[in-house]
């Protein structure tokens, strides 16, 4: 049975800007869509695994998350800053010679320190896990979330791939990479400020 509210929620959260989508767009520009596929699949599979585990262990995870909230935020923001540095380095002459796109496992593991992913997963588990649903319900939710997530994030990788043709000139590519790096830094700062000064 199609759960339209779930589909709408996951699609909206998946397609809106965030660390995953910024990295996918940048990877599409720098490496093309085909070489970005493992990164993209890693995000969706990692997201599904995260949804399944969180939904299956919801009560325990919420207590655990509250205790580790600051550590998770700092780990996620540190990783974003490292990715921003890596993105800016890709803009340096010769800086991208040995550059590689983020792989499947790196992208899947990043979901565990991605603050937007945690927000999305917790909300999905709280809002859409059937009352009294066990591991089978959690697995169904995880599969559905992954299947909805993949085409939404693919839009960002495709957009980046299409931008490659406009960014063939080294100076234009350098400006783009610096801009994407700045967006990642801004995202990390926004997350830290939001944690220190919650709404």
Secondary structure, 3 states (H helix, E strand, C coil): CCCHHHHHHHHHHHHCCCHHHHHHHHHHHHHHHHHHHHHHHHHHHHHHHHHHHHHHCHHHHHHHHHHCHHHHHHHHHHHHHHHHHHHHHCCCCCCCCCCCCCCHHHHHHHCCCCHHHHHHHHHHHHHHCCCCCCHHHHHHHHHHHHHHHHHHHHHHHHHHHHHHHHHCCHHHHHHHHHHHHHHHHHHHHHHHHHHHCCC
